[in-house]
Amino acid sequence: MSSIFLFDSHTHLQDKRLKKDLSGVIDRARAAGVSKLVICATREKDWDAVMELAQNYSFIYPAFGIHPWFVNKVSEDWEEKLVGYLDKMPSAIGECGLDFVVQGTGREAQEHIFKRQLLLAKKMHLPVSIHCRKAWERLFEILRKVGKLPGGGLIHSYSGSHELIPALEEMGFYICFSGTVSNPHSIRVHKALRKVSRERLLIETDSPDLLPYTVYEPDRKKHNEPAYLVAVAESVSELLDISFEEVASQTFKNAEKLFKC
């Protein structure tokens, strides 16, 4: 697979769980054919780490944002700070979105901070990486209110129904699949995957989380890492009945188009 290039569209390499062996993680990713990847921030305190990794590695593309789990921990001037990072590296905004499963973060705060990030993405013409769990109706309401995002975006680790795919694509979004697609019991995810247009398909690892089922079963103590994007691509290949090479080529091309890299 050395001649095949993969693009991991959503990772968190700044996560402390990967810090001890980060050089090894990166070396294994490169050896597996992952030649480009996006690192998504989740809160203010990791924006520096994300920026540093992007500065140190030319194949790493940063995304700066506030994850819905951390909306209660933002500073008063978080948006001004975010603009500062994006002025230095105008790449992408994320991970942001809505999560109505997690406890302890108010929906009102989630929605407010999500909207502010969408409006910023719209103003700066940047792509956005969106997290959504059990909040699909509200997500659509907010997206319609904000209006078309000129920089587009992706729905990360897609978990919604297949019926929503056409509307999301019409809004300009790419649909991104993680290791959950490799679980034979993830029927909902499989149906959604088959509904996605090839030119709107992306793959990711969400490292260090969402270890692919095919890797998880033999060793449940492992942290996920970009090298395991191969397992995601293999599962997509099998489910769509197309070659691994076609999955790699199409998702790579799609990611380059979205992130303009």
C-alpha positions as CSV (number, residue, x, y, z in Angstrom):
1,M,0.0,0.0,0.0
2,S,3.1,2.2,-0.1
3,S,1.9,3.8,-3.4
4,I,-1.6,4.6,-2.1
5,F,-2.2,7.9,-0.4
6,L,-4.8,8.4,2.4
7,F,-6.1,11.6,4.0
8,D,-7.3,11.4,7.6
9,S,-9.9,14.1,7.7
10,H,-10.4,14.3,11.5
11,T,-7.9,13.5,14.3
12,H,-6.8,14.8,17.7
13,L,-3.1,14.2,17.7
14,Q,-2.7,16.9,20.4
15,D,-4.4,14.5,22.8
16,K,-2.2,13.6,25.8
17,R,-2.9,9.9,25.3
18,L,-0.7,10.1,22.1
19,K,1.9,12.5,23.4
20,K,4.4,9.9,24.7
21,D,4.8,8.2,21.4
22,L,3.7,11.0,19.0
23,S,6.8,10.5,16.7
24,G,5.9,6.8,16.5
25,V,2.3,7.6,15.7
26,I,3.3,9.9,12.9
27,D,5.9,7.5,11.5
28,R,3.4,4.6,11.5
29,A,0.8,6.9,9.8
30,R,3.3,7.8,7.0
31,A,4.3,4.1,6.6
32,A,0.6,3.2,6.2
33,G,0.1,5.7,3.4
34,V,-1.5,8.5,5.4
35,S,0.2,11.5,3.7
36,K,-2.1,14.2,4.9
37,L,-4.3,14.7,8.0
38,V,-6.3,17.3,9.9
39,I,-5.9,17.9,13.6
40,C,-9.0,19.3,15.3
41,A,-8.9,21.3,18.5
42,T,-11.6,20.9,21.1
43,R,-11.0,23.8,23.5
44,E,-8.9,26.9,23.9
45,K,-6.1,25.2,25.9
46,D,-5.1,22.9,23.0
47,W,-5.0,25.6,20.3
48,D,-1.3,26.2,20.9
49,A,-0.5,22.4,20.6
50,V,-2.5,22.1,17.4
51,M,-0.8,25.1,15.9
52,E,2.7,23.8,16.9
53,L,2.0,20.4,15.3
54,A,0.9,22.1,12.1
55,Q,4.0,24.3,12.1
56,N,6.3,21.3,12.6
57,Y,4.8,19.0,10.0
58,S,3.9,20.2,6.6
59,F,1.3,17.4,6.0
60,I,-0.7,18.4,9.1
61,Y,-3.6,20.8,8.7
62,P,-5.0,22.5,11.8
63,A,-8.6,23.2,12.8
64,F,-9.3,25.5,15.7
65,G,-12.6,25.5,17.6
66,I,-14.7,24.7,20.7
67,H,-16.2,21.2,21.0
68,P,-19.7,21.1,22.5
69,W,-18.4,19.3,25.5
70,F,-16.4,22.3,26.6
71,V,-18.7,25.2,25.9
72,N,-18.9,25.9,29.7
73,K,-15.2,26.4,29.9
74,V,-14.6,29.2,27.4
75,S,-13.1,32.5,28.3
76,E,-14.9,35.7,27.9
77,D,-12.8,36.6,24.8
78,W,-12.7,33.1,23.3
79,E,-13.9,34.3,19.9
80,E,-11.4,37.0,19.7
81,K,-8.6,34.5,20.5
82,L,-10.0,32.1,17.9
83,V,-9.9,34.8,15.2
84,G,-6.3,35.4,16.2
85,Y,-5.3,31.8,15.6
86,L,-7.2,31.7,12.3
87,D,-5.6,34.9,11.1
88,K,-2.2,33.1,11.6
89,M,-3.4,29.8,10.1
90,P,-6.6,30.3,8.0
91,S,-7.3,26.6,7.7
92,A,-10.5,25.3,9.3
93,I,-12.8,25.7,12.2
94,G,-13.6,22.7,14.5
95,E,-14.3,20.6,16.2
96,C,-17.6,22.3,16.9
97,G,-21.3,21.3,17.0
98,L,-24.1,19.9,19.1
99,D,-24.2,17.0,21.5
100,F,-27.5,16.3,23.2
101,V,-26.3,13.1,24.7
102,V,-23.5,14.4,27.0
103,Q,-24.6,15.7,30.4
104,G,-23.4,18.8,32.1
105,T,-23.5,21.3,29.1
106,G,-26.6,23.3,28.5
107,R,-28.1,23.2,25.0
108,E,-28.4,27.0,25.0
109,A,-24.7,27.4,25.5
110,Q,-23.9,24.8,22.9
111,E,-26.1,26.4,20.3
112,H,-24.8,29.9,21.0
113,I,-21.1,28.9,20.7
114,F,-21.8,26.7,17.7
115,K,-23.6,29.5,15.9
116,R,-20.8,31.9,16.6
117,Q,-18.3,29.5,15.0
118,L,-20.5,28.9,12.0
119,L,-20.8,32.7,11.4
120,L,-17.1,33.0,11.7
121,A,-16.5,30.2,9.2
122,K,-19.0,32.0,6.9
123,K,-17.2,35.3,7.3
124,M,-13.7,33.9,6.8
125,H,-14.8,31.4,4.0
126,L,-13.3,28.5,6.0
127,P,-14.5,24.9,6.2
128,V,-16.0,23.6,9.4
129,S,-15.8,20.2,11.1
130,I,-19.1,19.4,12.8
131,H,-19.9,17.1,15.6
132,C,-23.5,16.1,16.0
133,R,-25.1,13.5,18.3
134,K,-28.8,13.2,18.9
135,A,-29.3,16.8,17.7
136,W,-30.0,16.5,14.0
137,E,-33.3,18.5,13.9
138,R,-31.7,21.4,15.8
139,L,-28.6,21.1,13.6
140,F,-30.6,21.6,10.5
141,E,-32.5,24.5,12.0
142,I,-29.3,26.3,12.9
143,L,-27.6,25.6,9.6
144,R,-30.6,27.0,7.7
145,K,-30.6,30.1,9.8
146,V,-26.9,30.7,9.4
147,G,-27.2,30.1,5.6
148,K,-24.8,28.7,3.0
149,L,-21.2,28.3,4.2
150,P,-18.9,29.3,1.3
151,G,-16.1,27.2,2.8
152,G,-18.2,24.1,3.1
153,G,-17.6,21.6,5.9
154,L,-17.9,18.0,7.0
155,I,-20.1,16.1,9.4
156,H,-17.6,14.1,11.4
157,S,-18.0,10.4,12.3
158,Y,-21.5,10.4,10.8
159,S,-24.1,8.8,12.9
160,G,-27.3,10.2,11.5
161,S,-29.9,8.5,9.3
162,H,-29.4,7.9,5.6
163,E,-32.5,10.1,4.9
164,L,-30.5,13.2,6.0
165,I,-27.7,12.7,3.5
166,P,-29.2,14.4,0.4
167,A,-30.1,17.5,2.4
168,L,-26.6,17.8,4.0
169,E,-25.0,17.4,0.6
170,E,-27.2,20.0,-0.8
171,M,-26.0,22.4,1.9
172,G,-22.4,21.7,0.8
173,F,-21.3,19.2,3.4
174,Y,-19.1,16.2,3.0
175,I,-19.9,13.1,5.1
176,C,-17.1,11.6,7.0
177,F,-16.9,8.0,8.4
178,S,-14.8,6.7,11.2
179,G,-13.9,3.3,12.7
180,T,-17.6,2.8,13.5
181,V,-18.1,1.8,9.9
182,S,-16.1,-1.3,10.5
183,N,-18.5,-2.7,13.1
184,P,-20.7,-5.3,11.5
185,H,-23.5,-4.2,13.8
186,S,-23.5,-0.6,12.7
187,I,-26.3,-1.1,10.2
188,R,-27.5,2.6,10.5
189,V,-24.0,3.8,9.6
190,H,-23.7,1.3,6.7
191,K,-27.0,2.5,5.2
192,A,-25.8,6.1,5.5
193,L,-22.5,5.3,3.8
194,R,-24.3,3.7,0.8
195,K,-26.4,6.9,0.4
196,V,-23.4,9.3,0.2
197,S,-22.3,10.6,-3.2
198,R,-18.8,9.5,-4.0
199,E,-17.7,13.1,-4.5
200,R,-18.9,13.9,-0.9
201,L,-17.3,11.0,0.9
202,L,-14.5,11.4,3.5
203,I,-12.8,9.0,6.0
204,E,-11.2,9.6,9.4
205,T,-9.9,8.0,12.5
206,D,-10.9,10.5,15.2
207,S,-7.6,9.4,16.9
208,P,-7.2,8.5,19.7
209,D,-10.8,7.5,19.9
210,L,-13.2,5.3,17.8
211,L,-10.7,2.5,17.2
212,P,-11.9,0.4,14.2
213,Y,-13.7,-2.7,15.2
214,T,-11.2,-4.9,13.3
215,V,-8.4,-3.5,15.4
216,Y,-10.4,-3.2,18.6
217,E,-11.4,-6.8,18.8
218,P,-7.8,-8.3,18.9
219,D,-6.5,-5.6,21.3
220,R,-9.0,-3.5,23.3
221,K,-6.3,-1.5,25.1
222,K,-5.0,0.2,22.0
223,H,-5.5,3.9,21.4
224,N,-6.6,4.8,17.9
225,E,-4.1,6.4,15.5
226,P,-4.0,7.6,11.9
227,A,-2.3,4.4,10.7
228,Y,-5.6,2.6,11.4
229,L,-7.3,4.7,8.7
230,V,-6.4,1.7,6.5
231,A,-8.9,-0.4,8.4
232,V,-11.6,2.3,7.8
233,A,-10.8,2.5,4.1
234,E,-10.9,-1.3,3.9
235,S,-14.4,-1.4,5.5
236,V,-15.7,1.3,3.2
237,S,-14.3,-0.6,0.2
238,E,-16.1,-3.8,1.3
239,L,-19.4,-2.1,2.0
240,L,-19.5,-0.1,-1.2
241,D,-18.0,-3.0,-3.3
242,I,-15.3,-0.9,-4.8
243,S,-11.6,-1.2,-4.6
244,F,-9.5,0.0,-1.7
245,E,-7.6,2.1,-4.3
246,E,-10.7,3.9,-5.4
247,V,-11.7,4.6,-1.8
248,A,-8.3,6.1,-1.0
249,S,-8.1,8.1,-4.2
250,Q,-11.7,9.5,-4.0
251,T,-11.5,10.5,-0.3
252,F,-8.1,12.0,-0.7
253,K,-9.3,14.1,-3.6
254,N,-12.4,15.1,-1.7
255,A,-10.4,16.1,1.4
256,E,-7.9,18.2,-0.6
257,K,-10.8,20.0,-2.2
258,L,-12.5,20.8,1.1
259,F,-9.4,21.8,3.0
260,K,-7.8,23.5,-0.1
261,C,-4.5,21.8,0.4
